[in-house]
Amino acid sequence: AQKITQTQPGMFVQEKEAVTLDCTYDTSDQSYGLFWYKQPSSGEMIFLIYQGSYDEQNATEGRYSLNFQKARKSANLVISASQLGDSAMYFCAMLEGDNQGGKLIFGQGTELSVKP
Amino acid sequence: DTEVTQTPKHLVMGMTNKKSLKCEQHMGHRAMYWYKQKAKKPPELMFVYSYEKLSINESVPSRFSPECPNSSLLNLHLHALQPEDSALYLCASSQGPGGLAGWGTETQYFGPGTRLLVL
């Protein structure tokens, strides 16, 4: 079974600085996908970025990039130029799926606080 | 457009009430999901519907009853809930099975959630 580990319960970053949120995973599958979601205090889970296990390049989406190290089984999220609106809970997730449906396995999350 | 809508945003109900949560998507997705999230915890899967058929039930108590009237709508009927069922209920959708990519590349898009309080 898949497992996601986020070891940073909470982090602080100064506005305009970059921050890295850690995520390690465990799976025996050869093909898999890793996701990062942002959850503000309002509750909505916002999809940020996706990395496929066979993707040769690290995924990027605007200020978000994913530092994917397959051999280390890590998929860290890098947020560049932090903004106050980035303050939220961030979840790393992996799909545990078969032909019946995709179950997202989430890490425990990292609460990011951006300081002005 | 990656919008999933959920109503109501907030719901307070007694243990003897019957209520329903509604979820809607117009992205042509064929898979829809219900997750339950307790405070300060990650979401946990409850149900998966694929092509309007229930494909996964994560051993959810029968007081939660899902329904998928059509490919755009997903309901969660609530009856005789317990205070410990108070949580944020999130609906999600994804493209659905099929294609060479398989499930591992599916991206699930979530709605804003319904905050449920059971008194």
Interface residues (C-beta under 8 A of the other chain):
Chain A: D29 S31 Y32 G33 F35 Y37 S42 G43 E44 M45 I46 F47 Y50 G52 S53 F91 L95 G97 D98 N99 Q100 G101 G102 K103 L104 F106 G107 Q108 G109
Chain B: T2 A31 Y33 Y35 K41 P42 P43 L45 V48 S50 S55 I56 E58 L88 L90 A92 S94 P97 G102 W103 G104 T105 E106 T107 Q108 Y109 F110 G111 P112 G113 R115
